[in-house]
Amino acid sequence: MPQDASRYAPDFDYDHRFHAGNVGDVLKHCALLRWLEALQAQGPVWLLDTHAGAGMYTLPPQGEWQQGIGALAGRDDAPPVAQRYLDAVRHTTQGKARRYPGSPALARAQLRPQDRLRLVELIEGPCQRLEAHYAQDAQVEVIGGDGFEILRAAAQTPHLAALIDPPYTAKAEWPTLATTLIDALRLNPTLPVMAWYPIKSLMRPQTLVASLRAAGVHGACVELLTTPLRIKRKTLKGSGLLLLNPPQGVLAALSGALPWLGAALSDEWRGDVYGF
């Protein structure tokens, strides 16, 4: 693989093992835990993870995690949003056999008896691992299939919240995300959604937001760039979160954590929170 090639590019088959614990996961999982906590304060939560992955990943000796969770090791000055995340992953990322919990593991650890978790995964191998791990767990349902289609079908489920994290291995996933969100919000205008996206340039995120705004769907974006956009390589420059119907306090908490996260992860960082 060329040195500057990105595994987020469509020329490569996506495998989250290569990305687990990277700067994108740090932002996503900090936000996930705070978002889920705020939703739980409102009542029961039935979380649909549309692209669940394998759920747990072994971290290699060298990898993207070193610029992500690895850069936060030993820090004792984290704001509450980041500290909650560090506490959640610390028991697996320390020691010789480092492992990183994906969104399914982090969300499951936070479920209360009245909450439910539905994990959707299209790829057979990761789906089978999820099925084996949660086979005896009455609060977790594992489904093989297209997460976008399953979200459309489930949009009107009471207490539903959606976490969307596609692999973005094909350009079509961007417009598919937009149309899925438009369809789901038409069926359920109050549906809480958190969707993660990679940033290599601003064109695709801006097009996504413009499509939603044109359809009358409004929300907010939280973005953290850890590599300057002026660097012309096919690498991940940062990532963003699209939040629709965010519960009270989430945007303020994430906005307050961005300066600490940015400075801890990069010498040249840029963070932003904006509505649309």
KEKE-3310 file (N, C-alpha, C; in steps of 0.2 Angstrom, whole numbers, plus 5000, padded with zeros to 4 digits):
npx = (5004:5003:5012:5005:4992:4974:4964:4951:4948:4940:4947:4951:4947:4937:4942:4940:4949:4961:4959:4955:4953:4959:4961:4948:4940:4942:4935:4922:4918:4920:4909:4898:4896:4893:4882:4873:4871:4864:4852:4847:4844:4832:4823:4819:4830:4832:4844:4850:4863:4869:4880:4889:4901:4914:4915:4925:4942:4959:4973:4987:5005:5010:5001:4986:4980:4990:4991:4979:4970:4981:4989:4983:4986:4989:4986:4979:4971:4959:4944:4927:4919:4929:4936:4927:4926:4940:4940:4931:4938:4950:4953:4954:4964:4976:4992:5000:4993:4984:4967:4954:4938:4924:4910:4898:4902:4905:4893:4885:4890:4885:4871:4855:4843:4831:4834:4838:4849:4852:4861:4868:4876:4883:4894:4899:4909:4912:4899:4895:4904:4899:4886:4890:4896:4885:4875:4868:4863:4850:4847:4852:4851:4857:4858:4860:4863:4858:4862:4857:4845:4838:4837:4828:4817:4814:4812:4801:4800:4796:4806:4818:4835:4848:4864:4876:4888:4896:4907:4912:4918:4914:4909:4896:4890:4889:4879:4869:4868:4863:4850:4844:4844:4835:4823:4821:4819:4808:4798:4799:4801:4807:4818:4832:4849:4865:4878:4894:4907:4921:4934:4943:4943:4933:4923:4913:4907:4901:4892:4884:4878:4871:4862:4854:4849:4842:4832:4824:4829:4836:4850:4866:4884:4899:4915:4932:4948:4964:4974:4981:4971:4978:4988:4991:4987:4981:4975:4967:4960:4954:4938:4920:4904:4888:4873:4857:4842:4849:4850:4848:4862:4872:4879:4885:4894:4902:4908:4915:4925:4932:4944:4953:4954:4959:4971:4978:4979:4985:4997:4993:4978:4960:4945:4927:4910:4894:4878:4864)
npy = (4994:5011:5024:5036:5032:5030:5021:5024:5027:5022:5012:5002:4988:4990:4988:4989:4986:4992:5005:5007:5015:5027:5045:5048:5039:5042:5055:5051:5042:5048:5057:5048:5042:5053:5058:5047:5046:5058:5056:5045:5051:5056:5046:5028:5020:5015:5009:5010:5004:5006:5002:4992:4985:4974:4975:4973:4976:4971:4979:4983:4983:4994:5008:5017:5020:5025:5039:5042:5036:5032:5044:5050:5043:5042:5055:5066:5077:5079:5085:5083:5075:5069:5062:5053:5045:5040:5033:5023:5015:5012:5000:4990:4995:4996:4988:4973:4966:4974:4980:4987:4994:4994:5004:4996:4988:4999:5005:4995:4993:5004:5003:5002:4993:4995:4999:4996:4988:4987:4979:4981:4974:4972:4964:4948:4941:4950:4951:4939:4937:4947:4941:4929:4934:4941:4932:4927:4938:4946:4960:4964:4964:4956:4960:4955:4964:4978:4993:5006:5003:4996:5006:5015:5007:5005:5018:5023:5017:5017:5026:5025:5028:5033:5027:5031:5025:5023:5014:5022:5018:5019:5032:5033:5031:5043:5052:5042:5041:5054:5054:5043:5049:5059:5053:5045:5055:5061:5052:5051:5065:5069:5060:5055:5057:5052:5054:5049:5055:5055:5067:5072:5082:5097:5096:5085:5084:5096:5096:5086:5092:5102:5095:5090:5102:5108:5099:5102:5097:5099:5102:5100:5101:5094:5096:5090:5093:5086:5086:5097:5104:5109:5100:5089:5075:5058:5056:5054:5068:5073:5072:5072:5074:5072:5079:5076:5082:5083:5079:5090:5100:5092:5097:5108:5102:5095:5105:5112:5102:5101:5109:5104:5090:5093:5099:5089:5079:5084:5095:5105:5109:5110:5115:5114:5119:5119:5125:5120)
npz = (5000:4996:5004:5007:5006:5009:5020:5020:5007:4992:4985:4993:5003:5018:5034:5051:5060:5057:5060:5073:5088:5084:5080:5075:5081:5095:5095:5091:5101:5113:5112:5110:5122:5131:5124:5124:5138:5140:5133:5140:5152:5148:5147:5143:5132:5115:5107:5090:5081:5066:5059:5065:5066:5073:5086:5096:5096:5093:5097:5086:5087:5081:5075:5070:5082:5090:5088:5092:5105:5111:5112:5123:5134:5151:5154:5166:5166:5160:5153:5159:5148:5141:5151:5155:5144:5144:5156:5152:5142:5148:5154:5145:5136:5142:5147:5140:5131:5122:5119:5110:5113:5103:5097:5100:5112:5121:5121:5126:5139:5145:5146:5154:5164:5157:5144:5127:5114:5097:5085:5070:5056:5041:5035:5035:5043:5055:5059:5063:5074:5083:5085:5092:5103:5110:5111:5123:5128:5133:5131:5120:5102:5087:5070:5054:5039:5029:5036:5034:5027:5037:5047:5041:5041:5054:5060:5066:5078:5096:5108:5100:5096:5085:5080:5068:5058:5045:5034:5023:5011:4999:4987:4986:4998:5005:4999:5001:5015:5017:5011:5018:5031:5028:5025:5036:5046:5041:5044:5057:5065:5077:5080:5088:5082:5079:5068:5062:5052:5041:5038:5024:5015:5014:5006:5004:5017:5018:5007:5011:5022:5016:5008:5018:5024:5013:5012:5023:5035:5050:5061:5070:5068:5074:5073:5072:5067:5065:5057:5046:5032:5021:5018:5006:5005:5004:5017:5032:5038:5049:5059:5059:5068:5065:5072:5075:5082:5095:5113:5127:5132:5127:5115:5121:5130:5122:5114:5124:5127:5115:5114:5123:5118:5105:5107:5114:5105:5093:5086:5077:5077:5074:5079:5078:5081:5074:5069:5058)
capx = (5000:5007:5013:5000:4985:4970:4960:4945:4947:4936:4951:4953:4942:4937:4943:4941:4955:4967:4958:4952:4957:4962:4958:4941:4936:4942:4930:4916:4917:4918:4902:4893:4895:4889:4875:4869:4869:4859:4846:4845:4841:4825:4819:4822:4833:4833:4849:4851:4869:4868:4886:4892:4908:4916:4913:4931:4948:4966:4978:4994:5011:5011:4995:4983:4978:4995:4990:4972:4969:4988:4991:4979:4988:4993:4983:4975:4968:4954:4937:4922:4917:4935:4937:4922:4928:4946:4938:4927:4942:4956:4954:4956:4970:4982:4995:5003:4987:4979:4961:4950:4931:4920:4904:4894:4905:4904:4886:4882:4892:4881:4864:4851:4838:4825:4837:4840:4854:4851:4867:4867:4882:4882:4899:4898:4913:4910:4892:4896:4907:4894:4881:4893:4897:4879:4870:4865:4861:4843:4846:4856:4849:4861:4855:4864:4860:4860:4860:4853:4838:4835:4835:4822:4811:4813:4812:4796:4800:4797:4812:4823:4840:4852:4871:4877:4895:4897:4914:4914:4923:4912:4907:4889:4888:4888:4872:4864:4867:4858:4843:4842:4842:4829:4818:4819:4816:4801:4794:4800:4804:4811:4822:4839:4853:4872:4882:4901:4910:4928:4936:4949:4942:4927:4917:4908:4903:4897:4887:4879:4874:4867:4857:4849:4846:4837:4826:4821:4832:4841:4854:4872:4890:4904:4921:4939:4953:4970:4979:4979:4968:4982:4992:4988:4988:4974:4974:4961:4962:4950:4932:4915:4898:4881:4869:4850:4839:4853:4848:4850:4868:4877:4883:4889:4899:4907:4911:4920:4930:4936:4951:4958:4955:4963:4978:4981:4980:4989:5000:4989:4971:4955:4938:4921:4903:4890:4871:4862)
capy = (5000:5017:5027:5041:5029:5030:5015:5026:5028:5016:5007:4997:4985:4993:4984:4994:4985:4997:5012:5006:5019:5033:5051:5048:5035:5046:5060:5048:5038:5053:5060:5043:5041:5059:5058:5042:5048:5063:5052:5041:5056:5058:5040:5022:5021:5009:5012:5006:5005:5004:4999:4990:4982:4968:4976:4974:4976:4970:4985:4981:4986:5001:5009:5024:5021:5029:5046:5043:5034:5032:5050:5052:5039:5045:5061:5067:5084:5078:5087:5077:5071:5065:5058:5047:5040:5037:5028:5017:5011:5011:4993:4986:4998:4996:4982:4971:4964:4980:4979:4993:4993:4998:5007:4991:4987:5005:5007:4990:4994:5010:5001:5001:4987:4997:5001:4990:4989:4983:4980:4979:4973:4969:4960:4942:4939:4954:4950:4932:4938:4950:4936:4924:4937:4943:4926:4926:4944:4948:4967:4965:4960:4957:4958:4955:4967:4985:4997:5011:5001:4994:5012:5017:5002:5006:5025:5025:5013:5021:5027:5024:5033:5030:5029:5029:5025:5019:5013:5027:5015:5021:5039:5033:5031:5050:5053:5037:5044:5060:5051:5039:5053:5063:5048:5043:5061:5063:5047:5053:5071:5070:5055:5057:5053:5054:5051:5050:5055:5056:5073:5073:5089:5099:5096:5080:5086:5102:5093:5082:5097:5106:5091:5090:5108:5108:5095:5104:5093:5104:5099:5103:5097:5094:5093:5090:5092:5085:5087:5103:5102:5111:5094:5086:5068:5055:5054:5056:5075:5073:5069:5075:5071:5075:5077:5078:5082:5082:5081:5096:5099:5088:5102:5113:5098:5093:5111:5113:5097:5101:5112:5099:5085:5095:5100:5083:5074:5087:5102:5109:5106:5115:5112:5119:5116:5124:5122:5121)
capz = (5000:4996:5011:5009:5004:5015:5020:5019:5000:4989:4982:4998:5008:5024:5040:5056:5064:5056:5063:5080:5093:5081:5082:5074:5087:5101:5095:5091:5107:5118:5110:5111:5129:5133:5120:5127:5145:5140:5131:5146:5157:5146:5148:5140:5125:5111:5102:5084:5079:5060:5056:5072:5066:5077:5093:5100:5092:5096:5094:5084:5091:5078:5071:5070:5088:5094:5087:5095:5112:5113:5114:5129:5140:5157:5155:5172:5166:5155:5155:5160:5142:5139:5156:5155:5139:5146:5161:5149:5138:5151:5157:5139:5132:5146:5147:5134:5126:5121:5115:5110:5113:5098:5099:5103:5118:5125:5122:5130:5146:5148:5146:5160:5162:5153:5138:5122:5109:5091:5082:5063:5053:5034:5033:5038:5049:5061:5062:5067:5081:5087:5087:5097:5110:5113:5110:5129:5131:5132:5130:5113:5096:5082:5064:5048:5034:5027:5042:5031:5026:5044:5050:5038:5043:5062:5062:5071:5085:5102:5111:5096:5094:5079:5079:5061:5057:5039:5032:5018:5006:4992:4987:4986:5005:5007:4997:5004:5022:5017:5009:5024:5036:5026:5025:5043:5050:5039:5047:5065:5066:5084:5081:5089:5077:5079:5063:5061:5046:5040:5034:5020:5013:5017:5001:5005:5023:5016:5002:5016:5026:5011:5006:5023:5025:5007:5013:5029:5041:5053:5067:5072:5067:5078:5069:5075:5062:5068:5051:5042:5026:5016:5017:5000:5005:5005:5023:5036:5041:5055:5058:5062:5070:5063:5077:5074:5089:5101:5119:5130:5136:5123:5111:5125:5133:5117:5112:5129:5127:5109:5115:5126:5114:5100:5109:5116:5099:5088:5087:5073:5077:5073:5081:5077:5082:5071:5067:5051)
cpx = (5004:5007:5007:4993:4981:4965:4952:4943:4943:4940:4953:4947:4942:4938:4944:4947:4961:4966:4956:4956:4960:4958:4950:4937:4936:4936:4923:4914:4916:4911:4897:4891:4891:4882:4870:4867:4864:4852:4843:4841:4833:4820:4822:4825:4834:4838:4850:4858:4869:4874:4891:4899:4908:4915:4919:4937:4955:4970:4985:4999:5011:5004:4992:4981:4983:4994:4983:4972:4976:4991:4988:4981:4991:4990:4979:4972:4962:4948:4932:4920:4923:4937:4933:4924:4935:4944:4935:4932:4948:4958:4956:4963:4976:4985:4997:4998:4982:4973:4957:4942:4928:4914:4899:4896:4904:4897:4883:4884:4888:4873:4861:4846:4833:4828:4838:4845:4853:4857:4866:4874:4881:4887:4899:4902:4912:4904:4892:4899:4903:4889:4884:4893:4891:4874:4866:4862:4855:4842:4849:4853:4854:4858:4860:4860:4862:4857:4856:4846:4834:4833:4829:4816:4809:4812:4807:4795:4801:4804:4818:4828:4845:4859:4873:4885:4897:4905:4917:4919:4920:4909:4899:4886:4886:4881:4867:4863:4862:4851:4840:4840:4835:4823:4816:4816:4809:4796:4794:4804:4809:4816:4829:4844:4860:4876:4889:4903:4917:4929:4943:4949:4935:4921:4912:4904:4899:4891:4882:4875:4869:4861:4851:4845:4840:4831:4822:4823:4837:4844:4860:4878:4895:4910:4928:4944:4960:4976:4977:4976:4973:4987:4989:4990:4981:4974:4969:4964:4959:4943:4926:4909:4892:4876:4862:4846:4843:4850:4851:4857:4874:4882:4888:4895:4904:4911:4917:4926:4935:4943:4956:4959:4960:4970:4982:4983:4984:4992:4996:4982:4966:4948:4933:4914:4898:4883:4869:4855)
cpy = (5006:5021:5032:5038:5029:5024:5017:5028:5021:5011:5001:4995:4988:4987:4989:4992:4990:5004:5012:5011:5025:5039:5052:5044:5039:5051:5056:5045:5043:5056:5055:5042:5047:5059:5053:5043:5053:5060:5048:5045:5057:5052:5034:5024:5015:5011:5007:5008:5002:5001:4997:4988:4976:4969:4977:4972:4975:4976:4982:4985:4993:5002:5016:5025:5025:5036:5047:5042:5034:5038:5053:5048:5043:5052:5061:5074:5084:5082:5081:5072:5067:5060:5052:5042:5036:5031:5022:5013:5009:5003:4988:4989:4998:4989:4980:4969:4969:4978:4986:4992:4997:5001:5002:4989:4993:5006:5001:4991:5000:5008:5000:4995:4989:4999:4994:4992:4984:4985:4977:4979:4969:4964:4954:4940:4943:4953:4944:4933:4942:4945:4931:4928:4939:4938:4926:4932:4946:4955:4969:4961:4962:4955:4959:4959:4974:4990:5003:5009:4999:5001:5015:5013:5003:5013:5027:5021:5018:5020:5026:5030:5029:5032:5026:5030:5021:5019:5019:5024:5017:5028:5039:5033:5038:5052:5048:5039:5050:5058:5047:5044:5057:5059:5046:5049:5063:5058:5049:5059:5072:5064:5058:5053:5056:5050:5053:5051:5057:5063:5072:5079:5091:5098:5091:5082:5092:5100:5090:5087:5101:5102:5091:5096:5110:5104:5097:5100:5098:5100:5103:5098:5099:5092:5095:5088:5091:5085:5092:5101:5104:5105:5090:5079:5064:5052:5057:5063:5076:5070:5073:5071:5075:5074:5080:5077:5080:5084:5087:5095:5096:5093:5106:5108:5096:5099:5113:5108:5097:5104:5107:5093:5087:5096:5094:5078:5077:5094:5107:5106:5112:5111:5117:5115:5121:5121:5123:5120)
cpz = (5000:5003:5012:5007:5010:5014:5019:5011:4997:4986:4987:5002:5015:5030:5046:5061:5063:5059:5070:5085:5090:5083:5080:5079:5093:5101:5095:5098:5113:5118:5112:5118:5132:5130:5123:5134:5145:5138:5136:5151:5155:5146:5145:5133:5122:5106:5096:5081:5072:5056:5062:5071:5070:5084:5098:5095:5096:5093:5092:5088:5088:5074:5073:5077:5092:5093:5090:5103:5115:5116:5120:5135:5145:5158:5161:5172:5162:5157:5156:5154:5141:5145:5157:5150:5141:5151:5157:5145:5142:5152:5151:5135:5136:5146:5140:5129:5126:5117:5115:5109:5107:5101:5102:5110:5123:5126:5127:5138:5149:5148:5153:5159:5157:5146:5133:5117:5103:5087:5075:5059:5046:5033:5038:5044:5055:5064:5066:5074:5085:5090:5092:5103:5113:5113:5117:5132:5129:5130:5123:5108:5091:5075:5058:5042:5033:5032:5039:5030:5032:5047:5047:5040:5050:5064:5067:5077:5091:5105:5107:5096:5089:5080:5072:5060:5051:5038:5027:5013:4999:4992:4988:4993:5008:5005:5000:5012:5022:5016:5015:5029:5035:5027:5032:5047:5047:5042:5055:5066:5072:5085:5082:5085:5079:5073:5062:5054:5046:5037:5031:5017:5015:5012:5002:5012:5022:5012:5006:5019:5022:5009:5011:5024:5019:5008:5020:5035:5044:5059:5068:5070:5072:5075:5073:5070:5066:5063:5047:5035:5020:5014:5012:5000:5006:5012:5027:5040:5048:5054:5061:5064:5068:5069:5076:5080:5095:5108:5122:5133:5132:5119:5115:5128:5128:5115:5118:5129:5121:5110:5118:5122:5108:5102:5111:5110:5093:5089:5083:5072:5076:5075:5080:5079:5079:5069:5060:5050)
residu = (MET:PRO:GLN:ASP:ALA:SER:ARG:TYR:ALA:PRO:ASP:PHE:ASP:TYR:ASP:HIS:ARG:PHE:HIS:ALA:GLY:ASN:VAL:GLY:ASP:VAL:LEU:LYS:HIS:CYS:ALA:LEU:LEU:ARG:TRP:LEU:GLU:ALA:LEU:GLN:ALA:GLN:GLY:PRO:VAL:TRP:LEU:LEU:ASP:THR:HIS:ALA:GLY:ALA:GLY:MET:TYR:THR:LEU:PRO:PRO:GLN:GLY:GLU:TRP:GLN:GLN:GLY:ILE:GLY:ALA:LEU:ALA:GLY:ARG:ASP:ASP:ALA:PRO:PRO:VAL:ALA:GLN:ARG:TYR:LEU:ASP:ALA:VAL:ARG:HIS:THR:THR:GLN:GLY:LYS:ALA:ARG:ARG:TYR:PRO:GLY:SER:PRO:ALA:LEU:ALA:ARG:ALA:GLN:LEU:ARG:PRO:GLN:ASP:ARG:LEU:ARG:LEU:VAL:GLU:LEU:ILE:GLU:GLY:PRO:CYS:GLN:ARG:LEU:GLU:ALA:HIS:TYR:ALA:GLN:ASP:ALA:GLN:VAL:GLU:VAL:ILE:GLY:GLY:ASP:GLY:PHE:GLU:ILE:LEU:ARG:ALA:ALA:ALA:GLN:THR:PRO:HIS:LEU:ALA:ALA:LEU:ILE:ASP:PRO:PRO:TYR:THR:ALA:LYS:ALA:GLU:TRP:PRO:THR:LEU:ALA:THR:THR:LEU:ILE:ASP:ALA:LEU:ARG:LEU:ASN:PRO:THR:LEU:PRO:VAL:MET:ALA:TRP:TYR:PRO:ILE:LYS:SER:LEU:MET:ARG:PRO:GLN:THR:LEU:VAL:ALA:SER:LEU:ARG:ALA:ALA:GLY:VAL:HIS:GLY:ALA:CYS:VAL:GLU:LEU:LEU:THR:THR:PRO:LEU:ARG:ILE:LYS:ARG:LYS:THR:LEU:LYS:GLY:SER:GLY:LEU:LEU:LEU:LEU:ASN:PRO:PRO:GLN:GLY:VAL:LEU:ALA:ALA:LEU:SER:GLY:ALA:LEU:PRO:TRP:LEU:GLY:ALA:ALA:LEU:SER:ASP:GLU:TRP:ARG:GLY:ASP:VAL:TYR:GLY:PHE)
# end
